[in-house]
Amino acid sequence: MSIFRSRDSEPQQPSIPSPSPSPAPAAPRHSPQPASAGPATHVASGTKVVGQISGSAELVIDGQVEGEIDLDSRVVIGASGRVKGEIQARAIEVGGKVHGNVRGRERVEVLTTGGLEGDVISPRVVIAEGAFFKGKVEMADPSRRDAKAGGKGQKGGGPAARPQDADKGAPATAAAKHAR
């Protein structure tokens, strides 16, 4: 007997008990975090935006953006998305291509389909195996950066962040890290 059934009807076929629930088929991964409850802006494929984008709504880019992006929420660059310019947001997910520096107040993630050419500053950075990355990573809280030290210092407890140069133009893999 199944414990999951619709309220108004009995199951049409007898259910077969399974030792463990099997996971649902994997849906295409678009974001590791749940979508925000607030409004979102979508730059659709085939659309090009030139200029500065700022605000508090989540931004999903499947088209092209040239210019600075400064948001209080999350920026998601889809697999077909292209950004040329700096990005600053709470969280940044790169599934397409970005040419410019990125600052995530909470997290920056470059997915397997993503490519990032620029420096990254964020307390949490994830670069998937097979993703393209060319730049420098500084795992520091960008809101606590010491401007007088030219970005070299970090306030607060914990170990000091140490910038790491990625292999020039090489895919980010564990083997590439250890090949140095």
PyMOL commands that set and color helices and strands:
alter all, ss='L'
color gray80, all
select helices_A, chain A and resi 142-144+147-149+174-178
alter helices_A, ss='H'
color red, helices_A
select strands_A, chain A and resi 40-43+48-50+53-55+58-61+64-66+69-71+74-77+82-84+87-94+97-99+102-110+115-117+120-121+125-127+132-134+136-138+164-165
alter strands_A, ss='S'
color yellow, strands_A
deselect
rebuild
show_as cartoon
